[in-house]
């Protein structure tokens, strides 16, 4: 252990600035301390007279916020040190340090540490730089947490960091490992995965799970004696950083339908987080719903699974998760329900003697669902696009897809997704067209001067591919981009429609509510709030050829294209998040009172902080709206 300690100090800054004699003296004067998993090395505001260097294991530094919640700001591994700031300032530490796994540290007395600082200028300079960086990290963490609390976003568990509940001890194997040996390791260690790492380092390159063994080897009746890990490992490998948050892992697992995420730092493997880890961190079985959806074989069974999605949605709301994360997770679940219903209907069509789809097709989500901004399960808006059939089969193909889309839309209704009030669903012939006919429809909209037709087009402009042949959807996407970019009058008309309705905030920064009627004293957070941002960002996307369909993603893409500054993008996304969140909370309150959600609130009923952030969001929205006046075509 003495040699290992010396080797770590020689390789660790700033101790590597010390002469060899000083390191030897340090090893003699210092002493080893061990801590069990979850044991505290020290707690904040407690007297501290030592500086610690990690020799084995891992620890984490935690900062306690004003409301008592703890935020992890850093992880310490072999070669890391902590406690130096308190030692130099002769004060109690501002953080707590807790062992994440069995921990061994080299402890230096405060006197020994200060002797090193005073007698070694290079060491002292490097130590001062390290302390400054750590204080800056604490400041940033405090600023970030305060910002989230200002928005009403709770930190538990969605803002818990992965390092807090990951498993630090990970079983690994080289690419050449035989799967017979891997199977033995699974049984011996009672695990369900092993990470494949590159030779002679700890960089993960793939993962082998029990599912891989069953699906890729046993089910295919392959000769297992010569198959290696690299032949069946999951690739590309999905990984996550230890400083990422709970919801980052949740989204990755849901989106990629995986149950294991290797945790990395500087590209090196430091742990693994699994579905079970996330389940332990929360009381609601969020990820089990994915399996539940996939296993259903009837629409009736899917309707029951839909109830579980509602429970998760309620849990996310109760835990004050960000609106963007709620809508993204809800979208992932709903997309899986839609795909499963389509698959069930495809089989029903064959069983009914109508056969498989006569031409390639794809299913599209439109509007809020298309943008992944559906914060409550409300109405369905969708369309169907199919390849052009031969002239002599046009009628037969239309008849097939009429029956097909009717079954799907009714199935979605059975699962609680009511048909759009404007009849914007795929069982409406106007929203179930061949590729050529969709091209014609797009051209009609682009050349129209009728306000209702122009507004109707925005549903398709926000479409997102869900199921079928993606290539057909991409053909339509690029056609719209190519045709819309030079269509200055269409963009002009859309901008004119947007500018017809002002954002409800006056020159003094006061919110303007309805002055009469049943909405007197109310503000519609959807139509008077976040839809202004959605519409304006869509205008920018059309004008400059951005390809994304989510408003949040469009904003980021427009930054990359040079049309929004990073500061503007941050303000627009914050405003959209605030308006979505306040709308969501208002609708949840209405649901609890058995009232129909309508996005309307009474500003004077909001708390002081909520009212201030609403005003700030509306002012930002107003600024964005004014900018789209640049898209108006001026007449000579």
N, C-alpha and C positions, 0 to 999 in steps of 0.2 A: 504493500500500500504506500510505503514511503517513496519508492521510486515512481509509482504512478502519480502521486501527488506532485513530485518534482517535475515530472514530464508535463503535467497539466499546467503548472505555473509558467514553465518555460514557453508554452505555446499560447498563453493567455495574455492579452493586453489588459492593463498596463504592466503586469508583473514581468512581462518579457523585456521591459525597459531596465530591469534591475540587473546588476552584475551577478555572476554565478555565486560569489561568496554571500551576497545578500539573500539570494534564494535559499542557499543551504542553511543560513542562520534562521531564516523565516520558517523553514520546515522543522527545525529543532524547537523553536519557541512556540509554534502553533500546535493545536491539538485537534483531534477528530471528534466530531459529534454526529450522532445518528438519530434519525427521526422516522417514525412509522408513517405509513400512508395516511393523509388527512390531518396529521399532527402539525400544530403551528410551531414554526421556528421562533417567531415573535409576533406580537400583535401591535398595531399602531398605538401610539401614545404611551407605550410601556417603555420603561428605562431600558436602554440598550448599550452595552459596553463592548460589543464585538462586531467584527466584519467577517463575512462568511464567503468561502469559495466552494462551489459545488464540485465534489469529486465523483460521486455516483448518484444516479436518480434524477429527479426533476422536482422543482418547486414553482409556485406561482405567487406573484405580487398582486395584492388586492387593495383597492381604494374604496373606502366607505363613503357613499354619497350622503347628502344632508337628510334624506328620508330613510336612511338605514340600509339601503340596498348596497351590495358589494359589486364592484366592477373590476374584472381582471385586466391589468394593464401590461403585464409582462410575464414571460416564463423563463425560468433559470435552469440550464442544463450543465453538464460537466464543463468547467472552464468559466462559467458565469459567476459573478460575485454580487453581493448585496449587503446593505447595512452601512455602506461607506459614507453616505450623506449625513446620517445621524451621528456617525463617529466624528466627522470633521466639524460638525456644528455643535457637538456636545448637547444634542437635544433628542427628544423622543422621535422615532421614525414616523413619517406621514402615511406609511403603508403597513399592511400585515403580510407576512410571508408564510405560506402553508405548503407542506409536502404533498405533491401530487402522486408520488409513488415513493417507496422506501428510499430515504435520502441520507447521504453521507456528505458532510461538509467539513472543510478545514476552517477552524475558527481562529481568528487573530484577535488578541486583546486590543482595545482602543489605543493603548499606549504603544504597542508594537506597530500598529498601523500608522500612527502619527509620526513615529520615528522614521518610518519608510518615506513618508511624504516630505518631511523636513530635510532629510539627508540625500534625497534623489530627485533633482529638478525634473528630469524627463518623466519619471514616474508620477510626480506631482502634477505636471502639466496634462498628462494623459488622463489622470484621475479627475481633474477639474473638468475636462471636456466631457467625460462620461457622466458626471453628476449633472452637468448642464443639460445634456441630452435627455436624461431621465426626468428631470424637473419639467422640461418642455413636453415630454410624453404625458406626464401627469396633468399638466395644464390643458393639453389637447383633449385628454379623456374627460376632464371636468367640463370643458366647453361643449364637447359632443353630448355628454349626458344631460347637461342643462338644456341644450337645444331640444333633445328628445322629450324631456319632461315638460318643456314649454309647449310642445305639440301634444302633450298628453300620452306619450308613448312609454309604456312600462318596460322595464328591463328584464323582467322575469316571465317566462324563460327565454323569450324571443331574442333578447339582447345578451343572453349568456354566451360566452365564448366557447368554442369547440374544445379548447384545451381543458375546460373545467370538467367535462364529462367523457372525454375520450379515454380509451384504454391505451396506456403508454407502452405496455409490453406487447409487441407485435411479433408473431411468428412469421419468418421469412424463409425463402428458398431461392436458389439460383435458377436460371432459365432451364438448365439441363436436368433439374430434379425429376426423377421418375414419378409418375402419378401413383404408383403402388406405394411409394414411400410417403407421398402426400396424404393418401388415404389413411395410412397408419398414424400419421401425425394428427389428423382430424380426430381419430378415435382416442388417441392417447391424451390429447390436451382438451378434448371436448369443445372443439371450435368448428366453425363452418366456413372459414376462409383462410388463405395464406397469401401473403404479398410476395410477388416475384420481384427481386431486386437485381440490378446489374452487378456483374462480377466485381468483387473487391471494393464495392462501395455500398452505400445505403440509399441509392436512388431507385425509387419504385418504377417498374416498367409495365406491370400488369398485376392481375389478381386472379387466383383460382378459388372458386367456391364449390360447395357441395353440389349446387345446381349445375355447374360446369361438368363435374364428373358424371352426373346422371344423364344430362342432355347430350353431351358431346362424346361420351365414351360408352357408358353402359347401354343407353337407349339405342345406340347405333351398332351395338355388339362388336366393338372394336377390340383388337388384341391389346390388352392393357400393359403388357410386359415392357414394351419399348416406347410408349408414349411419354413425352416430357411436358413439363409445366408450360413451356413457351408455346406448345402446339394447341393448348386449350384455354390459355388464360384470357380473361376479359381484356379487350383492347379496342379503342384507346382507353386508358385508365382515367377515371374520374377521381380527382383528389380535392382536398380542401386545406386551407391554412389553419393553423391552431388559433389564430386571432380572428378568424371568421366567426359569424354568429350562428346561433341555433337555426334561425330561419334560412340561412344560406345552405346549411346541410339538408334541411327539410325540403327545400325547393329542388336541390340537386337529386335527391333520392326519388322524389315524386316525378320529376321531369324525365329522369333517365331509367326509372323503374329498377333501381338498384337498392341493395340493403347494406352495403359496406362502402365506406369512404376512407381510404388511407389519408392520414393527416401529415402534412409536410411543412418544413421550414427550410428555406434556402434550397429547395428541391430535394432535401433529405427526408427520409421517413422518420417520424418521431412518434407515431401513434396510429390508432384507427378508431373510427366512430361507426357504430352500427345502428340499425333500426331499433334494437333493444335499448341502446343507450339513449336515443331520443325519446323512446317510450317511457323510460324511467324518469326522464327529465320533465315529462308532462303526464297528466292523468288521463288525457284523451288519446285513444289509439288512432292518431291521424293517418299514419302510413298503412295501417291494416286495411283501410278503406280501399286502397289501390288493389290489393289482392281480392277484396270482396267484390269489387266491380268486375274484375277480370273473370271471376269464377261463375258469374251469373249466366244463365242460359235463356232466361225469359225476361220480358219487360216487367212483369209483375215483381220478379225478384230484384230487378234493378230499382224499381220504385222504393223498395225497402232499404236498399243501399243508399238511396238518395236521402233518406231520413238521417242516416249516419253523417252524411256530408253536412246537413243542416246543424247537427250537434257540434261538429268541428268548427263550422262558421261561427256559431254562438260562442264557443270557447275562445276562438281567436279574438272576437270582439270584446268579450269580457276581460281578456288579458291585455286589451289596448294595443294589439299588434298594429303596425302601420297599415294604412288603407291599401297601399301599393302591394304589400305582401299578402294581405287578405285576398285582394282581387286576383293576384297571380296564382295563389294556391287554389282558390275557388275555380279559376279557369282550368287549371290542370285536372281537377276532379271532373268538372263538367265536360271537358273534352273527352275524357275517358268514357263517360256515360254515353255521350253522343256516338262515339266510335263503336261502342258495344251494341247500341241499339241498331246502328246501320248493319253491323255484322249479323245480328239476329234477323233483321228484315231481309237481308240477302238470302239467308237460309229459308225463311218463310216463302219468299218468291219462288224458290226452286221447289219447295214442298208443295206449293199451290199449283205447280205445273207451268209457271210463267217463265221459268228459266233464270239463268244468270244475267247480269246486266249486258245488253246487246252491244254496247260500245263502252270504251273507257270513260270514266266520269270522276268528278271530285265534289266533295261537300264543303261548303264555305260557311263560316260564321261571319256575321255582319254586325255593324254598330258597336255597342258597348262590348259585347262578347268578342267581336273581331279585334277590338283594340286591347283586349284583356283587362278591361276596366269595369267589369260587372261586379259591383260590391255587394249586391243582393241578388238572390236567385229570383228573377222576375219574368220577363217575356223572352221568348226565343225569336231571333231574327236570323234567317239563314237563306242560302241559295244553293242551287245545284247547277253544275257546269259539265257538259259532256262533249265528247268529240263529234265532229260532224258525221252523221250517218250517210250511207249511199242514198241518192235521190229516191230510189224505189223503196226505201225502208224508213223514211222520215216519219210517217204516221205511226208505224209500229213502235218505233223507238220512243216517240212522244207518249204513246199510250202506256208503254212499259214504265217510263219514269213518272207518269202521272200517278199510277198505282203505287209505285215504289216510294215516292216522296210523301204521299198521303199516309202510308203506314208509319214512316219515320216521324213525321210531325205529330201524329196521334200518339206514338210511343213516347215522344218527348213530353207531350201534355200529360200523359199518365204518370210521368216522373216529376210532375210539378212545374214544368216549363210551359207556360201558357203561350198560345200563338200570339204574334204581334198584333196590336190593335190596328195597325195600318196594313195588316195582311202581308207583311214582308217575310214570307216563309216560302220554302221550296215547293210546297204543294200548290202555290199560286203560279199559273203558267208564265206570268211575267217575270218570275224569279227562278225559272227552271228552263234554261236555254242551251242551245248548242254553242260552241265556241264562236262560230261566225255570227250567230244572232246576238251573242253578248257584245261582240265588236260593234255591231250595228247599234245596239242599245247605248253603248258608251258614246258613240259618235252623236247619237240623237241628243243625249244629255249635254254633251260638250257644246253643241251648237244651239241649244235651247235658250230662250229668253224668259221662259215661264218659271216663276219662283218655286212652285211646288215640285216641278220636275228637277230643278237644280238641287233643291234640298233633298229630294229622294235619292239622288245620285250619291250623296255622302255615305249612305249605308254601304254601297258597293266599294267606295273608295277606301273604306276601312276593313275590307274583307281579309280573312285569314284562313288558310288551308287547314282542314281538319282530317279528312279521310279521302282515300282514293288515289288517283294518279296526280302527284304533285306537279308534274311537268305541265299539265293543262292549266293549273292555277297560275304557274309562273308565266306562261304565255299571256294570260290575261293581265297579270300584274304589269309586265313590261310593256304591253300594248297601252295600258292606261297611262303609265309614266311617259311614254313616248308621245302620246296624243295630247296629254294634258299640259305638258310643259310649255309648248308654244301656243296653247289655247288661252291667250291673254284675256279675251272677252269672258270666257267661262270663269277664270280666276277673278276677273273684275266683278262679275255677277255674284260670285260667292262672297267676295269681300263686301260688296254692297249690302247683301243680306245680313252679314254679320254686324255691320256698322249701323243697321237700322235700330238695334236695341242696345242702349247704353249699359255699361256695367253700373250697378246701383250704388254708386258712392259719389258724393258731391265734392266740390272744390275745397271744402273745409275738412274733408276726410270723414264725413258722417255718412252712415248707411242710409240709403233711400229705400223705404218700404212702400208697398202698395197703399194708396191713399183711400181706396173705397172698395166696396164689394166684399165677398166672403174672404178674400185674401188680405184685407186691410191689416196693416201692421206686420205683414209677413214678407220674407224674402225667399225666393226659390233658389236653393243652392245649386241645383242642376242647371236650369235654363238661364238664371241670372248669374251663375257662378262658374262652375268648372267646364260647362259646355262652351263658354267663350274661349277658354284656353284650348280645349280640344279643337274647336273650329279654326282658331288663329294658327295653331301649330300645323294643322292639316293644310291650310293655305300656303304656309311656307314650304311644306313638303311637296305640294303640287307644283309650286312655282319653281323650285330648284331641283326637282327630280329625286327627292329622298325616297328610299324604298321601304322603310319600316312602317308598320301600321299602328303600333302602340304609341300613345302620346309621349310617354316617358322616353321610349326608345327613339322616337322621331326627334325629340329635343337633343338627345345625345348625338344623333347623326347630323343634325344641323350645326352643332358645335364643330364636329369633325370637318364639315363642309365650309366652315368659316362664316356662317350666317347668324349664329348666336355666340356671344362671348361665354366663357365658363361661368362668369358671375351672373349673367342673364339667365343662363340655363339653370343654375342653382336656384335662383329666385322663382322661376317659372315652375320648376318641379316642386319646390316647397309650397307654393300657392296651390297647385293642383292637389297635393297630398292633404293640405289643410281642408280644402273645400270638400274633397271626397270623404275625409274622416268625419267632419261635422255633419255632412249629409247622412252618412252611414249611422252615426249615433242618433240623429233625429228620427230616422226611419225605424231603428230598433225600438226606440221609445214608443213610437206609434204602434208597432206590431204588438208590443206588450199590452197596449191598451185596446187591442183588437181594432185598430184603425188602419186604413189603407196607407201604405208608405207613399209620400209625395214630395220628398226632399225639401219641404217648406219649414222654416223656423221663424220664431219671433226673436229678433236680435236682443231686445231688452230682457229676455228671459235667460240669456247666456251669462255665464260668469264673466268677471272682469277680464281675466286673461284670455278666455275664449273670444270675447268680443274684440279685443285688441288684435289677436292674430287673424280674426276674420277680416277686420278692416285692412290689415297689412296685405292679406291675400287678395282682396278686391282691388286695392291700389295697384298691386303688381299686375293683376289681370287687366285693369284699365290701361296701363302702360303698354302691355302687349297688344291689346285691341287697337290702340291708336296707331301702332306701327304698321298694321295691315292696310292702312289708308294708302300706303305706297304702292299697293297692287291695283289701285284704281286707274283705269285708262282715261287720261285727260283728252278731251276733244279740242282740236285746234280751232 
